[in-house]
Amino acid sequence: MAIKIRLARGGAKKRPYYRIVVADSRSARDGRFIEKIGTFNPLLPKENKERVQIKSERLNHWLDTGAEPSERVVRLMDLAGLEHKSKHIKRIKDNIARVTELKRAEVEAKRKAEEEARKAKEAEEKAAAEAAAKAEAEAKAAAEAEAAAAAAETPAEEAPKEGE
């Protein structure tokens, strides 16, 4: 019989409350359990000492007898400040650290991609603005040249003739 230390959900809809229980792995999540060893109330603030309550002597007893804690229970043990030298806990903590590092790397890669896209957009906008300024300057120069050519082609006013 495989024994697990896991959470059993209680509470009303949208108001969760969890019991930390020792149960046969084949039983339902909220079904039959061997012993209740603690509680977890996620609605309380993180700094509240009543958020996670675990009977450490019973937890250590079940870990020593070979019960395997769930990943969430290991995290709650860390929050409660409880330690145990179980191979299951070490494996789960290593897995948590690996997943956390992967998520951190994924977020960092996404941030870098967004930064590069932003820089590329800024460079594109700057190039477009420079091209528009250059085109405007060329149009202005062409207009001035046209005006100068038109001025050169128009005959100068004839000087008034003597006697008129």
One Martini backbone bead per residue (centre of mass of N, CA, C, O) as a GRO file, in nm:
protein
  164
    1MET     BB    1   0.093   0.039   0.027
    2ALA     BB    2   0.061   0.366  -0.076
    3ILE     BB    3   0.175   0.657   0.087
    4LYS     BB    4   0.029   0.983   0.128
    5ILE     BB    5   0.095   1.335   0.138
    6ARG     BB    6  -0.193   1.548   0.127
    7LEU     BB    7  -0.458   1.721  -0.009
    8ALA     BB    8  -0.784   1.819   0.121
    9ARG     BB    9  -1.074   1.948   0.020
   10GLY     BB   10  -1.254   2.231   0.139
   11GLY     BB   11  -1.519   2.410   0.153
   12ALA     BB   12  -1.639   2.643  -0.040
   13LYS     BB   13  -1.712   2.810  -0.295
   14LYS     BB   14  -1.435   3.011  -0.336
   15ARG     BB   15  -1.347   2.870  -0.028
   16PRO     BB   16  -1.076   2.738   0.051
   17TYR     BB   17  -0.984   2.430   0.233
   18TYR     BB   18  -0.715   2.246   0.383
   19ARG     BB   19  -0.607   1.918   0.438
   20ILE     BB   20  -0.351   1.739   0.589
   21VAL     BB   21  -0.296   1.410   0.467
   22VAL     BB   22  -0.301   1.062   0.524
   23ALA     BB   23  -0.298   0.838   0.236
   24ASP     BB   24  -0.407   0.641   0.013
   25SER     BB   25  -0.339   0.654  -0.325
   26ARG     BB   26  -0.630   0.520  -0.412
   27SER     BB   27  -0.776   0.737  -0.292
   28ALA     BB   28  -0.951   0.998  -0.280
   29ARG     BB   29  -0.894   1.319  -0.225
   30ASP     BB   30  -1.175   1.347  -0.030
   31GLY     BB   31  -1.151   1.090   0.110
   32ARG     BB   32  -1.008   0.856   0.256
   33PHE     BB   33  -0.813   0.855   0.564
   34ILE     BB   34  -0.581   0.814   0.818
   35GLU     BB   35  -0.459   1.120   0.874
   36LYS     BB   36  -0.457   1.429   1.034
   37ILE     BB   37  -0.174   1.685   1.022
   38GLY     BB   38  -0.330   1.944   0.889
   39THR     BB   39  -0.343   2.288   0.760
   40PHE     BB   40  -0.481   2.503   0.481
   41ASN     BB   41  -0.520   2.869   0.431
   42PRO     BB   42  -0.523   3.067   0.141
   43LEU     BB   43  -0.686   3.332   0.255
   44LEU     BB   44  -0.457   3.399   0.413
   45PRO     BB   45  -0.198   3.558   0.485
   46LYS     BB   46   0.134   3.478   0.451
   47GLU     BB   47   0.217   3.586   0.755
   48ASN     BB   48   0.027   3.395   0.875
   49LYS     BB   49   0.047   3.131   1.107
   50GLU     BB   50  -0.248   2.993   1.023
   51ARG     BB   51  -0.213   2.899   0.728
   52VAL     BB   52   0.007   2.687   0.842
   53GLN     BB   53  -0.061   2.360   0.990
   54ILE     BB   54   0.173   2.130   1.149
   55LYS     BB   55   0.243   1.813   1.270
   56SER     BB   56   0.563   1.732   1.305
   57GLU     BB   57   0.568   1.449   1.443
   58ARG     BB   58   0.372   1.314   1.236
   59LEU     BB   59   0.525   1.379   0.982
   60ASN     BB   60   0.789   1.234   1.058
   61HIS     BB   61   0.669   0.957   1.095
   62TRP     BB   62   0.563   0.920   0.799
   63LEU     BB   63   0.835   0.969   0.658
   64ASP     BB   64   0.985   0.731   0.804
   65THR     BB   65   0.768   0.512   0.680
   66GLY     BB   66   0.739   0.625   0.352
   67ALA     BB   67   0.594   0.868   0.292
   68GLU     BB   68   0.470   1.065   0.020
   69PRO     BB   69   0.490   1.380  -0.073
   70SER     BB   70   0.369   1.638  -0.209
   71GLU     BB   71   0.458   1.923  -0.357
   72ARG     BB   72   0.278   2.110  -0.185
   73VAL     BB   73   0.368   2.001   0.092
   74VAL     BB   74   0.662   2.085   0.066
   75ARG     BB   75   0.602   2.386   0.047
   76LEU     BB   76   0.458   2.402   0.322
   77MET     BB   77   0.698   2.313   0.488
   78ASP     BB   78   0.868   2.559   0.419
   79LEU     BB   79   0.670   2.769   0.537
   80ALA     BB   80   0.683   2.624   0.832
   81GLY     BB   81   0.991   2.520   0.879
   82LEU     BB   82   1.027   2.224   0.774
   83GLU     BB   83   1.241   1.933   0.812
   84HIS     BB   84   1.370   1.659   0.599
   85LYS     BB   85   1.559   1.345   0.515
   86SER     BB   86   1.410   1.280   0.240
   87LYS     BB   87   1.413   1.155  -0.076
   88HIS     BB   88   1.148   1.282  -0.171
   89ILE     BB   89   1.208   1.576  -0.097
   90LYS     BB   90   1.463   1.613  -0.264
   91ARG     BB   91   1.333   1.551  -0.539
   92ILE     BB   92   1.114   1.770  -0.528
   93LYS     BB   93   1.302   2.016  -0.488
   94ASP     BB   94   1.456   1.975  -0.751
   95ASN     BB   95   1.208   2.003  -0.932
   96ILE     BB   96   1.127   2.285  -0.844
   97ALA     BB   97   1.393   2.423  -0.925
   98ARG     BB   98   1.381   2.347  -1.226
   99VAL     BB   99   1.110   2.479  -1.294
  100THR     BB  100   1.181   2.762  -1.199
  101GLU     BB  101   1.418   2.802  -1.396
  102LEU     BB  102   1.256   2.765  -1.656
  103LYS     BB  103   1.061   2.999  -1.607
  104ARG     BB  104   1.276   3.218  -1.583
  105ALA     BB  105   1.395   3.176  -1.867
  106GLU     BB  106   1.132   3.230  -2.021
  107VAL     BB  107   1.088   3.519  -1.920
  108GLU     BB  108   1.359   3.630  -2.017
  109ALA     BB  109   1.321   3.568  -2.319
  110LYS     BB  110   1.065   3.738  -2.353
  111ARG     BB  111   1.188   4.007  -2.265
  112LYS     BB  112   1.408   4.018  -2.486
  113ALA     BB  113   1.218   4.007  -2.731
  114GLU     BB  114   1.064   4.267  -2.662
  115GLU     BB  115   1.312   4.452  -2.664
  116GLU     BB  116   1.396   4.397  -2.959
  117ALA     BB  117   1.129   4.489  -3.084
  118ARG     BB  118   1.138   4.776  -2.977
  119LYS     BB  119   1.408   4.857  -3.111
  120ALA     BB  120   1.322   4.798  -3.402
  121LYS     BB  121   1.087   4.999  -3.406
  122GLU     BB  122   1.254   5.250  -3.344
  123ALA     BB  123   1.443   5.224  -3.589
  124GLU     BB  124   1.219   5.236  -3.801
  125GLU     BB  125   1.106   5.514  -3.719
  126LYS     BB  126   1.371   5.668  -3.760
  127ALA     BB  127   1.409   5.598  -4.061
  128ALA     BB  128   1.139   5.719  -4.154
  129ALA     BB  129   1.197   6.008  -4.054
  130GLU     BB  130   1.454   6.050  -4.223
  131ALA     BB  131   1.323   5.999  -4.499
  132ALA     BB  132   1.115   6.227  -4.476
  133ALA     BB  133   1.321   6.458  -4.439
  134LYS     BB  134   1.472   6.408  -4.704
  135ALA     BB  135   1.229   6.440  -4.894
  136GLU     BB  136   1.160   6.728  -4.804
  137ALA     BB  137   1.432   6.854  -4.882
  138GLU     BB  138   1.418   6.775  -5.181
  139ALA     BB  139   1.152   6.923  -5.243
  140LYS     BB  140   1.253   7.203  -5.162
  141ALA     BB  141   1.490   7.214  -5.360
  142ALA     BB  142   1.318   7.176  -5.616
  143ALA     BB  143   1.140   7.423  -5.572
  144GLU     BB  144   1.373   7.630  -5.578
  145ALA     BB  145   1.479   7.554  -5.858
  146GLU     BB  146   1.218   7.617  -6.008
  147ALA     BB  147   1.199   7.911  -5.923
  148ALA     BB  148   1.471   7.995  -6.047
  149ALA     BB  149   1.405   7.910  -6.338
  150ALA     BB  150   1.154   8.088  -6.369
  151ALA     BB  151   1.305   8.356  -6.316
  152ALA     BB  152   1.507   8.327  -6.559
  153GLU     BB  153   1.281   8.312  -6.792
  154THR     BB  154   1.180   8.572  -6.722
  155PRO     BB  155   1.145   8.867  -6.835
  156ALA     BB  156   1.248   9.156  -6.805
  157GLU     BB  157   1.165   9.450  -6.761
  158GLU     BB  158   1.107   9.698  -6.947
  159ALA     BB  159   1.230   9.970  -7.021
  160PRO     BB  160   1.160  10.277  -7.040
  161LYS     BB  161   1.099  10.487  -7.278
  162GLU     BB  162   1.180  10.753  -7.432
  163GLY     BB  163   0.906  10.967  -7.415
  164GLU     BB  164   0.683  10.831  -7.233
   0.00000   0.00000   0.00000
